[in-house]
């Protein structure tokens, strides 16, 4: 009976700690992202890409792609500013556990199994800017595909920071029907290499 009671106390305590930690991280990220129009611009691009890809008239499709270019540039600028601002957050608040499941205080108990989300956000900012700048000379469709993957991977990092890698991967699979491995294969080679080195996979 005592063992069951202690186990119950431990389970409740773990849940409370985990919820408190997740709320703190969500509030921290929201505080910084709230200063920018990143989510709104992502929605604009997603809808615009679908319109352009579904347009049968090449001239009308071309006009849509041109209009989207300014939104892409705006998004790259906005996220770059966000990453620069978040870089000033204290390092004690920005460690992310690479253990797949959410464990309270995992970033402090297992510091060797963590990465700094500030570095991840800077990596995403560089990746988004790189694709928007289109040094690789991609066509409109390939550019839209790659930029969409960069943005989804950035969202994955946000969910990972707030909750866990498993939750982040499950969300991107449910919402976008995209497994994490496919997402990694679809971003630019530079982002893929940097992200793998930073997070361990």
Residue pairs with C-beta under 8 A, 6 or more apart in sequence:
14 104
17 104
17 105
18 102
18 103
18 104
20 104
21 104
21 105
22 102
22 162
22 163
24 93
25 93
25 161
25 162
25 163
26 162
28 89
28 93
29 158
29 161
29 162
32 82
32 85
32 86
32 89
33 39
33 82
33 158
35 82
35 85
36 78
36 79
36 81
36 82
37 74
37 78
38 75
38 78
38 79
38 82
41 71
41 74
41 75
41 78
42 75
42 151
44 68
44 71
45 68
45 71
45 72
45 75
45 144
45 147
45 148
45 151
46 148
48 64
48 67
48 68
48 71
49 68
49 144
49 148
51 64
52 61
52 64
52 65
52 68
52 140
52 144
53 61
53 141
53 144
55 61
55 64
65 140
68 144
72 132
72 147
73 132
75 128
75 132
76 125
76 128
76 129
76 132
76 133
79 124
79 125
79 128
79 154
80 125
80 128
80 129
82 121
82 125
83 118
83 121
83 122
83 124
83 125
84 125
86 94
86 117
86 118
86 121
87 118
87 121
87 122
89 118
91 116
91 118
94 116
94 117
94 118
95 107
95 108
95 111
95 114
95 115
95 116
95 117
96 107
96 114
96 115
96 116
96 117
96 120
96 160
96 161
97 103
97 106
97 107
97 110
97 113
97 114
97 164
98 113
98 114
98 115
98 165
98 199
98 200
99 106
99 110
99 113
99 164
99 165
100 164
100 165
100 166
101 164
101 166
102 163
102 164
102 166
102 167
103 109
106 113
106 114
107 114
115 198
115 199
115 200
117 157
117 161
119 198
120 157
120 161
120 195
120 198
120 199
121 154
121 157
123 191
123 194
123 195
123 198
124 150
124 153
124 154
124 157
124 191
126 190
126 191
126 194
127 150
127 153
127 187
127 188
127 190
127 191
127 194
128 147
128 150
128 151
128 154
130 188
130 190
130 191
131 138
131 143
131 146
131 147
131 150
131 188
132 147
134 143
136 188
138 146
145 186
146 186
146 187
146 188
148 186
149 183
149 186
149 187
150 187
150 188
150 191
152 172
152 176
152 178
152 183
153 183
153 184
153 187
153 191
153 195
155 172
156 168
156 169
156 171
156 172
156 180
156 183
157 168
158 168
159 167
159 168
159 171
159 172
160 167
160 168
168 180
169 179
169 180
172 178
172 180
172 183
173 179
173 180
178 186
184 192
184 195
184 196
185 192
187 195
